């Protein structure tokens, strides 16, 4: 099943995905920096890393993915983008909170040696799940609300 049939929308989705990868690198990098070097727990570290990724993603999406969406004032569009992403945080935090502990227990109980510590793997796999779910939310809501001024 093709989610996007129009070539222009497919191009936008692919650009959005590239921007998402950049945001994910920022998200994972900041989260790992905060949890591994500062000792912060996953929920606050994941929230801070998410905000850093949102700022990057807004800039890239406004100027690269949707350059024709600049008919709106930047402040208004940023508020809309943040509102969508705040809803994304509301989706993300329960995933981070509830998925990591059982995943950690599962990884600690595997009968073979893992290449990374179970804690590091559990944090990153949990974050990956949250990022994937929230990315779908963000694309569709931002496309049809924040960037609805483009054809």
C-alpha positions in Angstrom: 0.0 0.0 0.0 1.4 3.4 -1.0 0.6 6.0 1.7 1.5 8.9 -0.7 0.3 8.7 -4.3 1.2 12.2 -5.5 4.9 12.6 -6.6 5.1 16.0 -5.0 3.8 14.6 -1.7 6.1 11.6 -1.9 9.0 14.0 -2.3 7.9 16.0 0.7 7.5 12.8 2.7 11.0 11.7 1.8 12.5 15.1 2.7 10.5 15.0 6.0 12.0 11.5 6.6 15.5 12.9 6.0 14.8 15.7 8.4 13.5 13.1 10.8 16.7 11.2 10.6 18.7 14.3 11.4 16.4 15.0 14.3 16.7 11.3 15.4 20.5 11.7 15.4 20.2 14.8 17.5 17.6 13.1 19.7 19.6 9.9 20.3 22.9 11.8 20.7 21.5 14.2 23.3 19.6 11.4 25.1 22.8 9.2 25.3 24.9 12.2 26.4 22.5 13.0 29.2 22.0 9.4 30.4 25.5 8.2 30.0 27.6 11.2 31.1 25.3 13.1 33.4 23.4 10.1 34.8 19.9 11.6 34.0 17.0 9.1 33.8 15.4 8.4 30.4 12.2 10.4 30.7 13.8 13.8 31.4 16.8 13.1 29.1 14.4 12.0 26.4 12.2 15.1 26.8 15.2 17.4 26.5 16.6 15.5 23.5 13.1 15.7 21.9 13.0 19.5 22.3 16.5 19.8 20.7 15.3 17.6 17.8 12.1 19.7 17.4 14.0 22.9 16.9 16.3 21.3 14.3 13.3 19.7 12.5 11.3 22.9 12.4 14.2 24.8 10.8 14.8 22.1 8.2 11.1 21.6 7.4 10.4 25.3 7.0 13.3 25.9 4.7 13.8 22.6 2.9 10.8 20.3 3.1 8.1 23.0 2.8 9.9 26.1 1.4 6.6 27.2 -0.2 5.0 27.3 3.3 6.6 30.5 4.3 3.4 32.5 3.7 2.7 32.2 7.4 4.8 34.3 9.9 7.6 32.2 11.3 6.4 32.7 14.9 2.9 31.4 14.2 4.2 28.4 12.3 6.7 27.6 15.0 3.9 27.7 17.6 1.8 25.3 15.4 4.8 23.0 14.9 5.6 23.0 18.6 1.9 22.3 19.4 1.9 19.2 17.2 5.2 18.1 18.7 4.0 18.7 22.3 1.2 16.3 21.5 4.0 14.0 20.2 5.6 14.3 23.7 2.3 13.2 25.2 2.5 10.1 23.0 6.2 9.6 23.6 6.5 9.9 27.4 4.3 7.0 28.3 6.1 4.9 25.7 9.5 5.8 27.3 8.1 5.2 30.8 6.2 1.9 30.3 8.3 0.2 27.6 11.8 0.5 29.0 11.4 -1.5 32.2 10.0 -4.7 30.7 12.4 -4.4 27.8 15.3 -4.1 30.2 14.1 -7.1 32.1 13.9 -9.1 28.8 17.3 -8.0 27.7 18.8 -8.8 31.1 17.4 -12.3 30.9 18.8 -13.3 27.5 21.0 -16.4 27.8 23.8 -15.0 25.7 26.1 -12.0 25.8 24.9 -8.8 24.2 27.2 -6.5 22.3 26.1 -3.5 24.5 24.8 -3.3 28.0 21.1 -4.2 28.5 20.5 -0.8 29.9 21.9 1.0 26.9 20.0 -1.3 24.5 16.7 -0.9 26.4 17.0 2.9 26.4 17.8 3.1 22.7 15.3 0.5 21.6 12.6 2.2 23.6 13.5 5.6 22.2 13.5 4.1 18.6 10.0 2.8 19.1 8.8 6.2 20.4 10.5 8.0 17.6 8.9 5.8 14.9 5.4 6.2 16.3 5.7 10.0 16.9 7.2 10.5 13.4 4.0 9.2 11.8 1.9 11.5 14.0 4.1 14.5 13.3 4.2 14.0 9.5 0.5 13.8 9.0 -0.6 16.4 11.4 2.1 18.9 10.4 1.4 18.4 6.7 -2.3 19.0 7.0 -2.3 21.7 9.7 1.1 23.4 10.1 2.0 23.3 6.4 -1.5 23.3 5.0 -0.8 26.5 3.0 1.1 24.5 0.4 -0.4 22.8 -2.6 
